[in-house]
Every structure is written in C-alpha cells, then in structure tokens.
Amino acid sequence: MSIPASRRVILAGLWATLLAREYWTRRQSGYAAFEPATLVLLAWLIVPAAIVYVRSVLAAPAFLNRALIIVAPAAYLLTARAVAQLSAR
C-alpha cells in the first residue's frame, strides 16, 4: 500500500508542526530545547528520509523500505527516549 504524495506532504507538515510546537513549549517552560543526543537522532531520522524523498520526486522512485532501513534505528531510539521520559515523570 502506498500513501499518495499529497498525503505524504500533509503528514510531513503535521509532523514538523508538532516538532516545532514541542520545541517552543520546552523553550517557554525553561527546559533545554532538545538534548544534543536527541538532535543527532532527529538528524539521523530526517536527513536520509529527506534525501530519498527528493530523489524520488526528481528522479526514479526510491521511497522504498530498503532505502529507508537506515532510519529505523533512529526511530526506535527516539521512541525509546520518549518512553523513558514518560516513565520518569
């Protein structure tokens, strides 16, 4: 099953909005915006996916599971960090 391009753009925009909201909320409450490890994980998640997406739009379709497997560890680690922070509260 493939997600249409228009919905992918909407989902990416929603995700970016939620991330920006989290950043702004943390800054307003006096917490550090994001820990450096979290920023590295976010870059690991976003940059390769963005490169594959741009390549898919400009050239041959490459937005496939095998092209995005490199971001899976970052997604898992970010999820683990979120769960750890929830349990710490």
Phi and psi in degrees as a GROMACS rama.xvg file:
@    title "Ramachandran Plot"
@    xaxis  label "Phi"
@    yaxis  label "Psi"
@TYPE xy
-114.986  141.126  SER-2
-88.6994  129.865  ILE-3
-59.7729  151.63  PRO-4
-58.6468  -38.5643  ALA-5
-64.3701  -37.8315  SER-6
-72.5728  -33.5283  ARG-7
-62.5109  -41.1348  ARG-8
-65.1856  -41.974  VAL-9
-63.3907  -44.2701  ILE-10
-64.1187  -40.678  LEU-11
-64.6441  -40.64  ALA-12
-64.6191  -40.4993  GLY-13
-63.8591  -44.6325  LEU-14
-61.7835  -43.7856  TRP-15
-64.79  -37.1507  ALA-16
-65.1103  -43.9145  THR-17
-64.0119  -39.3234  LEU-18
-65.2195  -43.5617  LEU-19
-64.6088  -38.1842  ALA-20
-64.2856  -42.0418  ARG-21
-63  -42.6775  GLU-22
-60.7955  -47.7967  TYR-23
-64.3577  -41.7705  TRP-24
-63.1407  -42.2791  THR-25
-64.6172  -41.1084  ARG-26
-65.4466  -39.7497  ARG-27
-69.5172  -31.7363  GLN-28
-87.2108  -0.285043  SER-29
92.2563  -1.07033  GLY-30
-79.3693  160.97  TYR-31
-63.6398  143.653  ALA-32
-55.6749  -61.0487  ALA-33
-150.177  145.782  PHE-34
-69.1258  152.122  GLU-35
-57.3207  -37.5016  PRO-36
-63.1068  -37.7352  ALA-37
-66.7082  -39.2499  THR-38
-64.8058  -38.8151  LEU-39
-64.1204  -43.4798  VAL-40
-64.4762  -40.1456  LEU-41
-63.5741  -41.8202  LEU-42
-64.0575  -39.7716  ALA-43
-63.3178  -32.9238  TRP-44
-79.2691  -42.6293  LEU-45
-83.9027  -46.4767  ILE-46
-61.5195  -51.7593  VAL-47
-62.7774  -38.5863  PRO-48
-64.9207  -39.0916  ALA-49
-66.54  -39.5803  ALA-50
-63.5284  -44.8274  ILE-51
-64.5168  -39.5958  VAL-52
-64.4011  -45.873  TYR-53
-62.958  -41.3354  VAL-54
-62.1693  -37.5732  ARG-55
-66.344  -36.2225  SER-56
-73.8482  -41.3185  VAL-57
-85.5211  -31.3649  LEU-58
-126.806  -143.926  ALA-59
-70.8861  148.027  ALA-60
-58.1427  127.14  PRO-61
-133.749  4.03986  ALA-62
-79.4438  71.7446  PHE-63
-120.931  164.77  LEU-64
-57.6779  -43.4841  ASN-65
-67.5416  -25.501  ARG-66
-81.0985  -22.0939  ALA-67
-106.105  5.49612  LEU-68
-63.3509  -23.3026  ILE-69
-68.1846  -22.6295  ILE-70
-90.2961  -7.55938  VAL-71
-60.1466  -46.0794  ALA-72
-59.7601  -37.8816  PRO-73
-64.1959  -41.4878  ALA-74
-63.4041  -42.8272  ALA-75
-65.2436  -42.4668  TYR-76
-66.9623  -39.2313  LEU-77
-64.5168  -39.2399  LEU-78
-63.8038  -42.4946  THR-79
-63.1546  -40.2176  ALA-80
-63.8448  -40.8565  ARG-81
-64.5606  -44.0415  ALA-82
-64.5352  -39.7754  VAL-83
-63.9995  -39.6012  ALA-84
-69.119  -34.7512  GLN-85
-65.9691  -41.8511  LEU-86
-73.1942  -21.6869  SER-87
-77.7075  -19.7446  ALA-88
